[in-house]
Amino acid sequence: MPTLDYGHHQVHYELSGERGRPVITFLNGLTQNAKLWQAYAEHFVPRGWQVLAYDMLGQGRSSKPVIDIPLAMHAELLDQLLGKLAIERTHLASISFGGIIGLDFAIRFGHRLESLTVMSTFAELTPQLEMLGAVMLEGLAECGMPYLQGMLYPMNMSSAWIAANRERIPAMKRAGYIGNDGYAMQNLMESFIEFKPLTPDLHKIAVPTLVMNGEFDFFTPRECHELIRREVRNSRLLIVQHAYHAFTLEMPAVTIRQLETFFEQVRAGRWRGDQTVWIASDDPAAKTQWLPCAGDWMRAVQIGAQTAPATPSRRKAPRKPTRKTSAR
């Protein structure tokens, strides 16, 4: 796995595909690593793409623990990595913690982007997220990685996925302990202490932007993505059916198909960043992948048009028969 020297740190990356082809760069979520994008590389590389994935500082094989690494440094690292690889422009797809880096990169280094995809992420800490992050950080500091891993699985995945993978989860957790350093995770999470909302600068993002949110993502709920959709003019919001926070891992086939649809629209010049809201097909083989969202997408319960309730009909009293009289 090649390495980029960044100051006194080392950053490991993987670049696959033939040089000169268009590039897709993937950014990890917290506790993830570059290997988790392998299925995406296996799909896109044979179809004429290059795929770049790397372990951000504090993750995977890159340097850790990392102390006093401000959040803004991650976007600057990506800029240097693209420069080293002579990649002038890239399609950037990012999730969760990586989504924040993706937004920051698009704001400050937008000239390097062909498009931006942000999934399961946020531009500012809502009160709910702030409290949740504080609890996660406290648990990590007091109990360590096993606590954080145990907490993240039910927060990231659906009941169906957990039931289907219950026997594998202990081994997956152990692999997570090996690939993640508790102090490094703590340092990454503490970088949010001085996190300044990106919302005031979202209007600077000019590239085609796809915002993807799982239907049942309660970790970064709809309000987080609605804010991004509203502030980025060249954007659309795509809701992924049946999906939770980590749908890139739980539903790779569906996610890949949505990314492919987006990239095709951008490359063909058919992209319309009109801030509309769409529903992703849950069948990757379906001819039509995006359906317009009807109704209020901020609601969990859809309510149709209100009509005045019909008033009960009153039965008229039978008319008394009149006696016929003969003319006199």
Backbone bond lengths (Angstrom), bond angles and torsions (degrees), N, CA, C in turn:
res aa  C-N    CA-C-N  psi(-1)  N-CA   C-N-CA  omega(-1)  CA-C   N-CA-C  phi
1 M - - - 1.476 - - 1.521 108.44 -
2 P 1.350 119.62 120.44 1.468 121.95 -177.58 1.524 111.97 -64.82
3 T 1.331 114.73 163.87 1.467 120.29 -174.62 1.520 110.79 -133.44
4 L 1.324 115.94 140.94 1.454 123.12 170.93 1.519 108.08 -107.61
5 D 1.331 117.59 129.10 1.460 121.80 173.28 1.521 108.59 -85.38
6 Y 1.319 114.93 120.61 1.460 120.81 -178.47 1.521 107.20 -125.43
7 G 1.339 116.33 98.38 1.459 119.83 -171.53 1.515 108.42 63.44
8 H 1.336 116.57 -128.67 1.465 119.72 176.14 1.522 111.39 -97.63
9 H 1.333 116.32 16.18 1.458 121.74 178.40 1.522 110.47 -105.84
10 Q 1.334 115.55 160.03 1.449 122.42 173.48 1.527 109.57 -119.88
11 V 1.322 115.06 136.27 1.459 121.15 -179.25 1.527 108.58 -121.99
12 H 1.316 116.72 120.92 1.468 121.83 -179.55 1.526 109.75 -92.36
13 Y 1.321 115.51 139.05 1.460 120.46 -177.83 1.524 110.28 -141.33
14 E 1.327 115.42 164.18 1.456 123.12 175.73 1.523 108.14 -131.56
15 L 1.332 116.76 126.47 1.456 122.45 177.30 1.515 107.83 -125.88
16 S 1.332 116.53 118.16 1.461 121.16 -178.19 1.521 109.83 -122.40
17 G 1.333 115.72 154.17 1.457 121.06 -178.62 1.512 111.67 106.27
18 E 1.315 116.27 165.08 1.460 121.66 -176.62 1.524 111.05 -77.67
19 R 1.344 114.78 136.93 1.466 120.14 178.98 1.520 110.22 -60.27
20 G 1.306 115.52 142.74 1.457 121.16 179.46 1.510 113.70 97.87
21 R 1.318 116.31 -14.30 1.460 119.29 177.60 1.523 110.45 -83.19
22 P 1.347 118.26 160.00 1.476 119.61 178.07 1.524 110.61 -61.23
23 V 1.324 115.79 148.39 1.462 122.23 -171.72 1.519 110.79 -113.04
24 I 1.342 114.91 136.19 1.465 122.02 168.46 1.525 106.98 -112.21
25 T 1.318 117.55 127.00 1.460 122.50 176.98 1.521 109.41 -109.84
26 F 1.328 116.20 131.67 1.462 121.28 -179.17 1.527 110.25 -109.60
27 L 1.328 115.79 136.49 1.466 122.12 177.71 1.521 109.50 -114.53
28 N 1.333 115.90 131.74 1.460 122.69 -174.12 1.523 113.49 -77.39
29 G 1.315 113.80 160.12 1.450 120.63 165.54 1.523 109.94 -86.48
30 L 1.314 116.00 174.45 1.463 121.57 179.47 1.534 109.93 -62.06
31 T 1.316 117.12 138.70 1.475 127.14 -178.96 1.527 112.70 72.88
32 Q 1.343 118.55 3.57 1.454 120.72 179.97 1.530 110.95 -95.76
33 N 1.347 115.95 178.96 1.453 121.07 178.47 1.514 109.99 -149.45
34 A 1.336 116.34 171.57 1.463 121.97 -174.25 1.526 112.42 -62.79
35 K 1.328 118.02 -28.62 1.466 121.22 -177.08 1.527 112.28 -62.50
36 L 1.322 117.22 -24.03 1.455 120.76 -176.24 1.531 112.34 -71.91
37 W 1.346 116.83 -8.64 1.464 120.74 176.94 1.527 111.75 -98.12
38 Q 1.318 117.74 11.06 1.462 121.19 -175.70 1.531 111.97 -60.39
39 A 1.343 117.00 -42.94 1.463 119.87 179.40 1.522 111.25 -61.61
40 Y 1.306 117.12 -32.18 1.457 121.63 179.45 1.529 110.19 -71.47
41 A 1.324 116.49 -41.53 1.463 120.08 176.65 1.520 110.76 -63.60
42 E 1.344 116.45 -41.01 1.467 120.44 -179.25 1.524 111.59 -64.15
43 H 1.316 116.84 -26.37 1.470 120.04 177.99 1.526 111.02 -83.33
44 F 1.327 117.67 -48.72 1.463 120.78 -169.76 1.533 113.80 -81.22
45 V 1.320 118.36 -34.98 1.471 119.95 -176.69 1.527 111.85 -60.43
46 P 1.350 120.28 -47.57 1.466 118.71 178.20 1.530 113.52 -64.22
47 R 1.313 117.56 -13.51 1.465 121.45 -178.71 1.530 111.74 -100.99
48 G 1.329 116.01 18.38 1.460 119.80 171.21 1.514 116.69 94.90
49 W 1.331 117.19 21.20 1.462 121.11 -180.00 1.527 111.01 -113.83
50 Q 1.324 115.93 158.81 1.457 122.18 160.58 1.522 107.90 -100.76
51 V 1.309 116.67 144.89 1.462 121.25 179.65 1.521 109.14 -125.31
52 L 1.331 115.38 125.32 1.459 122.72 178.36 1.516 109.19 -114.06
53 A 1.322 116.47 127.14 1.465 122.35 174.09 1.523 107.15 -136.93
54 Y 1.317 116.76 147.09 1.467 119.01 -179.20 1.520 110.14 -150.65
55 D 1.323 114.48 159.14 1.458 120.82 176.19 1.519 108.32 -88.43
56 M 1.314 116.79 113.35 1.457 119.46 176.94 1.524 109.65 -64.22
57 L 1.313 116.49 161.32 1.465 120.30 -179.51 1.523 109.75 -53.73
58 G 1.323 115.51 133.20 1.455 121.17 -178.63 1.510 113.71 90.55
59 Q 1.349 117.93 0.71 1.455 121.54 -177.28 1.530 110.94 -124.61
60 G 1.342 114.86 156.05 1.465 120.81 171.25 1.508 114.44 48.77
61 R 1.342 115.57 -125.63 1.461 121.05 -177.93 1.523 113.33 -93.75
62 S 1.333 117.38 -2.89 1.466 119.59 178.99 1.518 110.21 -75.12
63 S 1.335 115.99 168.38 1.461 121.51 -174.81 1.520 111.91 -56.90
64 K 1.343 114.94 137.31 1.457 122.33 175.13 1.526 107.90 -164.88
65 P 1.323 118.80 152.96 1.466 124.22 -2.71 1.517 111.82 -71.56
66 V 1.298 115.92 159.07 1.458 121.90 178.79 1.530 107.78 -116.65
67 I 1.298 115.80 125.39 1.466 121.49 -177.73 1.525 108.77 -115.24
68 D 1.308 115.13 140.30 1.468 121.61 178.09 1.519 112.56 58.25
69 I 1.328 116.40 40.39 1.460 121.41 173.90 1.518 107.51 -98.20
70 P 1.320 119.00 106.03 1.465 119.87 179.59 1.527 110.73 -67.41
71 L 1.310 116.01 153.98 1.454 120.81 -177.29 1.527 111.34 -58.60
72 A 1.329 117.13 -36.23 1.463 121.17 -177.07 1.528 112.53 -64.59
73 M 1.325 117.19 -22.17 1.466 120.35 -177.32 1.524 111.76 -66.67
74 H 1.329 118.13 -25.97 1.460 120.37 -177.52 1.533 111.39 -65.64
75 A 1.328 117.68 -38.50 1.464 120.65 177.07 1.516 110.65 -67.62
76 E 1.322 117.23 -38.31 1.463 120.78 178.19 1.523 111.27 -66.38
77 L 1.328 116.85 -34.75 1.464 120.87 176.42 1.527 109.94 -63.42
78 L 1.331 117.40 -44.37 1.461 120.83 179.47 1.523 110.30 -61.63
79 D 1.308 117.54 -39.52 1.460 120.94 178.15 1.528 110.44 -60.15
80 Q 1.323 117.41 -42.76 1.459 121.05 179.17 1.529 111.42 -68.37
81 L 1.327 116.96 -37.88 1.461 120.23 179.60 1.529 110.46 -64.20
82 L 1.313 117.47 -44.35 1.464 120.52 178.13 1.526 110.35 -63.09
83 G 1.327 116.27 -37.79 1.454 119.60 178.19 1.520 112.29 -64.31
84 K 1.324 116.94 -42.68 1.460 120.82 179.04 1.524 110.95 -62.00
85 L 1.317 117.27 -37.39 1.461 122.08 -176.85 1.524 112.24 -88.09
86 A 1.334 116.89 5.05 1.470 122.75 179.33 1.523 111.49 56.37
87 I 1.334 116.01 38.61 1.460 122.06 175.93 1.528 107.18 -99.57
88 E 1.327 115.82 109.38 1.455 119.19 -177.44 1.522 111.98 -74.32
89 R 1.339 116.11 -42.69 1.459 120.69 -177.87 1.524 109.43 -140.34
90 T 1.340 116.22 150.78 1.458 121.17 -177.92 1.518 110.39 -147.01
91 H 1.322 116.14 154.39 1.461 121.79 165.37 1.522 105.73 -84.96
92 L 1.317 117.35 126.31 1.467 121.40 -175.22 1.523 109.92 -110.27
93 A 1.338 116.47 121.20 1.468 122.31 177.93 1.517 108.42 -117.64
94 S 1.330 117.10 126.52 1.464 119.96 -169.81 1.517 110.35 -141.99
95 I 1.334 115.95 149.82 1.463 120.27 -177.98 1.526 111.37 -134.78
96 S 1.331 115.90 141.47 1.460 124.11 172.11 1.532 111.24 56.02
97 F 1.333 118.49 -119.19 1.466 121.45 177.46 1.527 110.00 -56.72
98 G 1.341 116.42 -40.74 1.456 120.29 177.16 1.516 112.32 -64.71
99 G 1.341 117.26 -29.14 1.454 120.37 177.91 1.516 112.56 -64.76
100 I 1.315 116.82 -35.79 1.472 120.75 176.40 1.520 109.49 -64.26
101 I 1.349 115.73 -43.26 1.462 120.18 177.57 1.525 109.95 -63.53
102 G 1.357 116.31 -39.34 1.449 120.27 178.49 1.518 112.41 -60.75
103 L 1.327 117.27 -43.43 1.462 120.99 178.27 1.526 110.73 -64.06
104 D 1.325 116.71 -44.88 1.466 121.01 179.19 1.527 110.58 -61.79
105 F 1.340 116.28 -41.83 1.463 120.40 179.78 1.531 110.29 -64.03
106 A 1.331 117.33 -42.72 1.464 120.87 -179.49 1.523 111.62 -65.02
107 I 1.320 117.09 -32.57 1.462 121.21 178.36 1.524 110.91 -69.99
108 R 1.343 116.62 -43.68 1.470 120.53 -172.38 1.523 114.38 -98.96
109 F 1.322 116.96 -24.50 1.467 120.27 -176.90 1.534 110.55 -130.11
110 G 1.316 115.97 37.32 1.455 120.49 -176.30 1.512 113.98 -60.05
111 H 1.342 118.01 -24.20 1.463 121.35 179.59 1.524 111.89 -65.46
112 R 1.339 117.40 -14.58 1.462 121.07 179.47 1.530 112.73 -91.48
113 L 1.318 117.39 -1.03 1.458 120.37 -171.98 1.528 113.27 -108.85
114 E 1.340 114.57 140.96 1.453 121.97 167.04 1.523 109.64 -90.20
115 S 1.321 115.78 -36.12 1.462 121.18 178.28 1.521 108.39 -161.02
116 L 1.326 114.78 167.58 1.460 121.51 178.71 1.524 109.43 -134.38
117 T 1.323 116.02 132.32 1.466 121.67 170.52 1.518 108.16 -120.95
118 V 1.320 117.11 126.03 1.467 121.29 176.07 1.519 108.12 -121.77
119 M 1.330 115.69 130.70 1.468 121.83 -174.04 1.532 109.68 -129.21
120 S 1.326 116.01 137.92 1.477 121.36 172.97 1.518 111.09 49.48
121 T 1.315 117.73 55.56 1.460 119.69 -172.79 1.529 111.05 -141.89
122 F 1.335 116.55 -168.01 1.462 121.18 -179.44 1.521 109.84 -158.39
123 A 1.319 115.56 158.07 1.466 121.75 178.42 1.518 112.00 -105.33
124 E 1.321 116.03 -14.78 1.460 120.47 176.31 1.526 108.35 -153.31
125 L 1.308 115.71 156.53 1.458 121.31 -178.88 1.533 109.53 -81.73
126 T 1.311 116.16 110.78 1.454 119.35 171.94 1.537 107.82 -71.40
127 P 1.332 118.61 161.09 1.468 119.04 177.63 1.523 113.13 -54.28
128 Q 1.335 117.09 -38.19 1.459 120.76 179.17 1.531 110.79 -64.00
129 L 1.342 117.07 -47.01 1.462 121.34 179.69 1.522 111.46 -64.47
130 E 1.325 116.31 -38.60 1.460 120.35 -179.68 1.525 110.88 -62.06
131 M 1.330 117.16 -44.61 1.459 120.55 179.14 1.526 111.20 -67.90
132 L 1.319 116.58 -40.33 1.453 120.73 179.52 1.520 110.91 -64.39
133 G 1.332 117.00 -42.86 1.461 121.00 178.37 1.518 111.91 -62.78
134 A 1.321 117.03 -38.35 1.464 120.58 179.48 1.525 110.98 -64.84
135 V 1.341 116.32 -40.43 1.469 120.25 178.34 1.521 110.85 -66.02
136 M 1.325 117.42 -41.66 1.460 121.28 179.15 1.529 111.40 -63.94
137 L 1.323 116.03 -42.84 1.463 119.99 179.37 1.518 111.21 -65.60
138 E 1.330 117.27 -41.60 1.458 121.40 178.48 1.525 110.40 -62.73
139 G 1.336 116.61 -43.98 1.454 120.26 179.34 1.514 112.44 -64.34
140 L 1.341 116.87 -39.15 1.460 121.05 178.56 1.519 110.52 -64.63
141 A 1.344 117.09 -44.07 1.464 120.86 -178.55 1.524 111.74 -67.77
142 E 1.345 116.86 -37.23 1.459 120.16 -175.69 1.528 113.13 -85.64
143 C 1.343 116.75 -35.40 1.470 120.70 -172.23 1.521 114.03 -114.83
144 G 1.344 117.30 -21.65 1.452 120.08 177.46 1.523 113.49 94.29
145 M 1.348 114.70 -173.06 1.466 121.73 -175.34 1.523 114.05 -60.08
146 P 1.360 120.35 -38.61 1.469 118.12 179.50 1.523 112.96 -55.32
147 Y 1.329 116.26 -38.82 1.467 119.60 177.96 1.521 110.54 -63.88
148 L 1.350 116.65 -47.48 1.460 119.98 -177.44 1.527 111.16 -63.48
149 Q 1.338 117.03 -43.47 1.457 120.66 178.81 1.533 110.90 -62.02
150 G 1.332 115.79 -43.96 1.455 119.71 179.70 1.508 112.37 -63.13
151 M 1.327 116.93 -31.28 1.456 121.18 -179.62 1.528 111.64 -78.90
152 L 1.337 116.38 -34.87 1.454 119.90 -173.78 1.525 113.48 -74.31
153 Y 1.329 117.71 -33.57 1.464 118.65 -177.48 1.532 112.21 -58.74
154 P 1.327 119.36 -52.71 1.474 117.93 179.33 1.524 113.64 -70.50
155 M 1.333 117.42 -20.71 1.461 119.53 177.35 1.524 111.55 -79.42
156 N 1.336 116.80 -30.61 1.463 121.13 -174.13 1.522 113.86 -93.65
157 M 1.331 117.07 -29.53 1.457 120.94 -169.86 1.529 111.90 -115.41
158 S 1.333 115.71 160.47 1.457 121.62 178.43 1.519 110.49 -82.31
159 S 1.322 115.90 164.63 1.462 121.11 175.62 1.529 111.11 -61.23
160 A 1.340 116.00 -37.55 1.464 119.66 -179.75 1.518 111.10 -62.88
161 W 1.327 116.82 -43.11 1.474 119.96 -179.70 1.528 110.19 -66.90
162 I 1.335 116.83 -43.45 1.465 120.43 -179.37 1.527 110.26 -62.24
163 A 1.339 116.92 -42.52 1.464 119.94 179.15 1.520 111.40 -63.12
164 A 1.321 117.28 -39.57 1.462 121.08 -178.19 1.519 112.92 -73.64
165 N 1.340 117.15 -23.81 1.462 120.84 -175.49 1.526 113.14 -116.96
166 R 1.330 116.59 16.77 1.465 120.46 -174.09 1.535 112.59 -55.01
167 E 1.332 116.31 -41.50 1.462 119.42 -177.74 1.524 112.23 -70.88
168 R 1.337 117.26 -26.45 1.465 121.01 -178.55 1.521 112.76 -85.82
169 I 1.313 117.83 -20.18 1.464 120.56 -171.44 1.534 112.86 -60.07
170 P 1.348 121.02 -42.82 1.476 118.74 178.55 1.537 113.12 -56.96
171 A 1.341 117.04 -42.74 1.465 119.82 177.98 1.525 111.01 -66.83
172 M 1.333 116.97 -36.51 1.461 120.76 178.26 1.527 110.50 -66.24
173 K 1.323 116.46 -37.28 1.463 119.96 176.52 1.528 110.84 -64.19
174 R 1.346 116.64 -43.51 1.470 119.43 179.74 1.527 110.95 -62.23
175 A 1.337 116.16 -39.47 1.463 119.32 176.26 1.530 110.37 -62.49
176 G 1.328 115.78 -35.60 1.455 119.95 176.97 1.515 112.51 -65.88
177 Y 1.347 117.29 -36.12 1.464 119.72 178.14 1.519 110.63 -64.66
178 I 1.341 115.83 -37.25 1.470 120.03 -179.08 1.524 110.79 -69.99
179 G 1.322 117.19 -41.71 1.456 120.95 -175.22 1.507 114.92 -84.78
180 N 1.320 117.64 -8.87 1.464 120.55 -178.22 1.520 110.14 -126.59
181 D 1.298 115.42 140.78 1.459 121.73 178.05 1.529 108.39 -105.84
182 G 1.320 116.35 126.44 1.462 120.32 -176.45 1.510 113.54 -57.98
183 Y 1.340 116.94 -41.03 1.472 119.78 179.45 1.527 110.99 -67.03
184 A 1.345 116.09 -37.65 1.462 119.36 178.60 1.527 110.41 -64.70
185 M 1.355 116.88 -43.81 1.456 120.04 177.93 1.528 111.11 -61.45
186 Q 1.317 115.45 -39.57 1.460 120.05 179.32 1.528 110.27 -63.10
187 N 1.338 115.96 -42.01 1.464 119.48 179.82 1.526 111.22 -66.44
188 L 1.333 116.61 -39.77 1.461 119.59 178.31 1.526 110.69 -63.03
189 M 1.331 116.37 -43.08 1.460 119.61 -179.38 1.520 111.15 -68.80
190 E 1.326 117.45 -33.86 1.458 120.35 179.53 1.528 112.20 -70.15
191 S 1.350 116.50 -17.07 1.466 118.80 178.09 1.528 110.71 -65.72
192 F 1.339 117.29 -16.43 1.459 120.48 178.19 1.528 112.55 -78.21
193 I 1.324 116.69 -10.53 1.467 119.03 -179.52 1.519 109.98 -60.43
194 E 1.328 116.85 -37.59 1.458 121.17 179.83 1.530 111.27 -104.65
195 F 1.319 116.44 19.41 1.460 120.86 -179.02 1.523 110.22 -68.48
196 K 1.321 114.97 125.17 1.453 120.63 177.02 1.530 108.39 -101.34
197 P 1.318 117.77 133.88 1.467 120.01 -177.93 1.522 111.85 -52.44
198 L 1.328 115.15 138.52 1.462 121.00 177.13 1.524 111.65 -86.14
199 T 1.316 116.07 -10.30 1.465 121.18 -174.70 1.531 113.58 -51.46
200 P 1.335 120.02 -45.52 1.472 118.94 -177.58 1.521 113.80 -61.32
201 D 1.341 117.61 -19.24 1.467 120.53 -176.78 1.528 113.17 -108.86
202 L 1.333 117.72 2.31 1.462 119.20 -178.37 1.524 112.42 -61.75
203 H 1.315 117.50 -27.47 1.467 120.11 -179.70 1.524 112.07 -64.86
204 K 1.332 117.43 -15.23 1.465 121.38 179.46 1.535 112.24 -77.06
205 I 1.330 117.28 -14.14 1.459 120.89 -179.84 1.522 108.16 -77.44
206 A 1.341 115.36 115.04 1.461 120.40 -175.91 1.521 113.01 -107.74
207 V 1.335 118.31 -17.44 1.459 120.61 -174.69 1.533 110.48 -74.53
208 P 1.341 117.95 157.92 1.469 119.57 174.44 1.522 110.68 -53.51
209 T 1.327 116.67 128.41 1.464 121.48 -173.16 1.519 110.50 -129.55
210 L 1.328 115.19 122.43 1.459 121.84 175.88 1.528 108.18 -105.58
211 V 1.318 116.71 122.89 1.463 123.37 178.96 1.522 106.97 -105.66
212 M 1.332 117.61 120.52 1.466 121.25 -176.89 1.525 110.50 -117.68
213 N 1.336 114.91 131.53 1.460 121.26 -177.45 1.526 109.55 -135.04
214 G 1.331 116.50 130.59 1.450 119.88 176.03 1.519 110.97 -67.99
215 E 1.330 115.73 142.04 1.464 121.09 -177.94 1.528 111.72 -56.13
216 F 1.344 117.12 -38.10 1.460 121.14 -175.98 1.530 112.48 -113.59
217 D 1.323 116.96 28.43 1.465 121.04 179.39 1.530 109.24 -76.14
218 F 1.341 116.60 102.54 1.463 119.16 178.77 1.523 111.63 -95.54
219 F 1.354 117.25 -4.31 1.465 121.42 176.61 1.535 109.30 -77.34
220 T 1.331 116.24 -53.64 1.471 121.47 171.94 1.528 106.89 -120.86
221 P 1.326 117.44 85.86 1.464 122.11 -171.04 1.523 112.84 -72.65
222 R 1.321 115.01 -177.51 1.458 122.65 -172.16 1.522 112.52 -57.60
223 E 1.315 118.01 -34.01 1.461 119.59 -177.34 1.519 111.73 -60.03
224 C 1.343 117.42 -32.60 1.468 120.78 179.30 1.525 110.75 -67.48
225 H 1.321 117.03 -41.59 1.458 121.25 -177.03 1.524 111.80 -80.06
226 E 1.316 116.55 -30.43 1.452 120.82 176.71 1.522 110.23 -62.03
227 L 1.328 116.77 -38.22 1.463 120.93 178.44 1.526 110.55 -62.24
228 I 1.325 116.85 -43.81 1.473 120.54 179.78 1.525 109.98 -65.35
229 R 1.338 116.91 -46.07 1.467 120.87 178.67 1.521 111.48 -56.78
230 R 1.310 115.96 -41.52 1.458 120.73 -175.90 1.532 112.31 -69.81
231 E 1.334 117.20 -32.44 1.467 120.79 -173.96 1.525 113.62 -93.92
232 V 1.329 118.29 -23.82 1.470 121.12 179.62 1.521 107.60 -96.50
233 R 1.311 117.51 110.34 1.460 121.05 -172.17 1.529 112.29 -66.38
234 N 1.318 117.17 -38.52 1.472 120.73 -175.92 1.528 110.40 -90.48
235 S 1.329 116.52 51.47 1.464 120.17 -172.31 1.520 111.77 -131.50
236 R 1.332 114.29 163.43 1.450 123.90 166.65 1.527 107.92 -139.17
237 L 1.315 115.34 149.23 1.465 121.72 176.53 1.521 108.48 -104.09
238 L 1.332 116.30 127.29 1.460 121.99 -179.61 1.525 108.79 -118.63
239 I 1.333 116.65 119.34 1.457 121.99 -179.48 1.525 108.53 -94.56
240 V 1.329 116.52 124.86 1.464 122.41 -177.60 1.524 108.53 -93.14
241 Q 1.328 116.36 118.35 1.456 121.04 -175.62 1.532 112.00 -65.08
242 H 1.331 115.51 143.08 1.470 124.45 174.94 1.532 112.70 64.57
243 A 1.325 118.87 8.23 1.463 121.56 -170.56 1.522 112.00 -95.81
244 Y 1.335 114.20 148.61 1.461 122.28 173.67 1.531 108.60 -108.34
245 H 1.313 118.57 -157.00 1.465 121.08 -171.07 1.529 112.52 -66.16
246 A 1.312 117.43 -49.25 1.467 121.32 -174.17 1.524 111.27 -95.09
247 F 1.319 117.23 54.31 1.469 119.10 -176.07 1.526 112.50 -70.96
248 T 1.332 118.66 -18.17 1.469 119.53 175.62 1.525 111.08 -64.83
249 L 1.336 116.82 -27.38 1.464 121.58 177.82 1.522 110.99 -92.19
250 E 1.315 117.39 -40.86 1.458 120.96 -175.65 1.525 112.10 -77.72
251 M 1.328 116.88 -33.90 1.464 121.53 -175.15 1.532 110.45 -130.21
252 P 1.325 117.96 60.91 1.472 119.71 -175.33 1.528 113.74 -62.44
253 A 1.340 118.06 -39.35 1.467 120.33 -177.92 1.524 110.96 -63.32
254 V 1.331 116.53 -43.23 1.464 120.65 178.34 1.519 110.43 -65.65
255 T 1.330 117.09 -44.44 1.468 120.92 -178.44 1.521 111.11 -63.53
256 I 1.329 116.74 -45.28 1.459 120.92 179.61 1.523 110.66 -58.45
257 R 1.332 116.58 -42.08 1.463 119.98 -178.64 1.520 111.79 -65.34
258 Q 1.329 117.40 -37.13 1.466 119.79 178.59 1.529 110.66 -68.86
259 L 1.317 116.87 -41.51 1.470 120.29 177.06 1.523 110.32 -61.91
260 E 1.319 115.98 -43.80 1.459 120.63 -179.24 1.530 110.91 -61.33
261 T 1.327 116.98 -42.74 1.461 121.44 177.62 1.525 110.75 -60.34
262 F 1.321 116.31 -43.80 1.461 121.51 179.51 1.528 111.01 -63.71
263 F 1.330 117.01 -49.10 1.461 120.50 -179.47 1.526 111.42 -60.66
264 E 1.334 117.10 -39.51 1.467 121.07 178.82 1.524 110.64 -61.97
265 Q 1.321 116.78 -42.01 1.463 120.44 179.63 1.528 110.66 -64.67
266 V 1.330 117.07 -42.83 1.466 120.97 -178.72 1.522 110.09 -65.74
267 R 1.341 117.40 -47.73 1.463 120.67 -176.62 1.528 112.13 -66.72
268 A 1.328 117.17 -31.88 1.457 120.98 -179.08 1.529 112.84 -86.16
269 G 1.330 116.69 -2.64 1.459 120.20 -178.92 1.517 113.14 74.66
270 R 1.346 117.17 20.12 1.466 121.09 -178.31 1.528 113.13 -101.30
271 W 1.320 116.55 2.40 1.460 119.48 -178.20 1.522 110.87 -70.46
272 R 1.324 115.78 133.92 1.455 121.79 175.18 1.521 108.75 -122.57
273 G 1.311 115.97 102.18 1.456 120.29 177.62 1.508 110.17 -83.96
274 D 1.330 116.39 82.12 1.460 121.58 -173.49 1.526 112.59 -111.07
275 Q 1.346 116.10 13.89 1.468 122.24 176.85 1.533 112.66 62.27
276 T 1.317 116.78 25.64 1.457 120.75 177.14 1.528 110.39 -84.49
277 V 1.333 115.51 169.73 1.469 121.76 -177.00 1.525 108.61 -119.44
278 W 1.336 115.46 135.23 1.462 121.98 -174.98 1.524 110.21 -131.34
279 I 1.328 115.15 161.57 1.459 122.72 176.33 1.529 107.70 -112.82
280 A 1.333 117.20 128.70 1.458 120.84 179.00 1.525 110.52 -79.30
281 S 1.316 116.09 139.59 1.456 119.98 174.68 1.526 109.40 -64.60
282 D 1.336 116.51 141.99 1.462 119.06 176.86 1.520 111.71 -90.35
283 D 1.340 116.69 7.45 1.460 122.65 176.62 1.525 108.68 -117.28
284 P 1.344 118.55 106.76 1.469 120.24 -178.28 1.518 113.68 -59.86
285 A 1.332 117.57 -21.53 1.464 121.14 -178.15 1.525 112.91 -90.13
286 A 1.311 117.74 -4.31 1.464 120.50 -177.83 1.523 110.49 -64.85
287 K 1.325 116.63 144.43 1.458 121.18 -179.55 1.520 110.54 -65.83
288 T 1.314 116.65 -44.08 1.465 121.63 177.97 1.519 108.87 -99.32
289 Q 1.327 116.46 120.17 1.458 120.51 -174.99 1.526 113.42 -98.43
290 W 1.321 117.75 -27.48 1.463 120.20 -178.07 1.527 109.59 -118.80
291 L 1.314 115.29 128.21 1.456 121.44 177.10 1.528 108.49 -116.35
292 P 1.331 117.97 134.85 1.470 119.25 179.64 1.520 110.76 -61.93
293 C 1.314 115.69 141.59 1.466 121.17 -178.66 1.524 109.01 -85.55
294 A 1.305 115.31 119.11 1.457 120.50 176.61 1.524 108.86 -96.67
295 G 1.309 116.36 139.72 1.456 119.42 179.73 1.518 112.20 96.00
296 D 1.296 115.85 -169.61 1.467 123.38 -176.32 1.519 108.51 -90.12
297 W 1.347 117.11 106.49 1.469 121.04 -175.92 1.520 113.19 -72.13
298 M 1.319 117.84 -7.97 1.459 120.06 177.95 1.523 112.11 -86.70
299 R 1.316 117.11 -7.35 1.448 121.17 -178.72 1.520 111.01 -97.04
300 A 1.311 116.60 146.11 1.458 121.15 171.61 1.517 110.58 -84.25
301 V 1.325 116.59 -28.75 1.455 122.25 178.84 1.521 107.88 -110.75
302 Q 1.322 116.41 120.51 1.453 120.23 -179.64 1.527 110.58 -86.14
303 I 1.310 114.99 133.44 1.457 121.45 -179.53 1.513 108.16 -119.38
304 G 1.331 116.85 128.26 1.454 121.03 -179.39 1.519 111.13 -75.88
305 A 1.314 114.57 -179.73 1.464 120.09 -179.75 1.521 109.71 -60.96
306 Q 1.319 114.12 136.34 1.451 119.66 -179.23 1.533 110.21 -80.79
307 T 1.303 115.69 135.75 1.467 120.57 175.62 1.518 108.72 -125.77
308 A 1.298 115.69 152.49 1.462 119.75 -179.97 1.525 109.28 -65.81
309 P 1.326 117.02 132.00 1.473 118.93 -179.65 1.511 111.25 -61.90
310 A 1.300 114.42 139.07 1.467 118.42 179.72 1.524 109.66 -69.72
311 T 1.317 116.00 134.73 1.474 119.77 178.62 1.517 108.80 -81.81
312 P 1.325 116.68 138.78 1.475 118.94 -179.78 1.525 110.45 -59.68
313 S 1.304 115.48 135.32 1.471 118.87 179.85 1.523 109.36 -73.30
314 R 1.275 114.53 137.64 1.459 119.77 178.67 1.526 109.62 -93.27
315 R 1.279 114.33 129.67 1.469 118.11 178.07 1.518 108.75 -76.08
316 K 1.288 113.47 129.25 1.466 117.26 179.20 1.529 109.76 -77.30
317 A 1.314 113.64 141.39 1.475 118.15 177.16 1.512 109.61 -64.64
318 P 1.299 116.66 139.28 1.470 118.78 -179.46 1.523 110.88 -60.02
319 R 1.293 114.17 137.33 1.461 120.00 -178.74 1.539 109.80 -75.03
320 K 1.321 115.45 132.82 1.452 119.09 179.99 1.539 110.25 -68.49
321 P 1.289 116.32 132.51 1.479 117.89 179.90 1.538 110.49 -66.94
322 T 1.303 114.23 140.44 1.467 119.22 178.32 1.519 109.59 -94.23
323 R 1.325 114.13 142.86 1.476 118.99 -178.94 1.524 108.75 -82.19
324 K 1.316 112.57 127.53 1.449 117.73 178.21 1.560 109.61 -76.24
325 T 1.292 113.22 134.77 1.466 118.11 177.27 1.518 109.10 -117.03
326 S 1.303 113.11 145.05 1.474 117.20 178.67 1.527 111.27 -85.24
327 A 1.263 116.75 144.51 1.469 120.77 -179.00 1.518 110.71 -66.81
328 R 1.259 111.52 138.48 1.450 116.22 179.76 1.509 109.81 -104.79
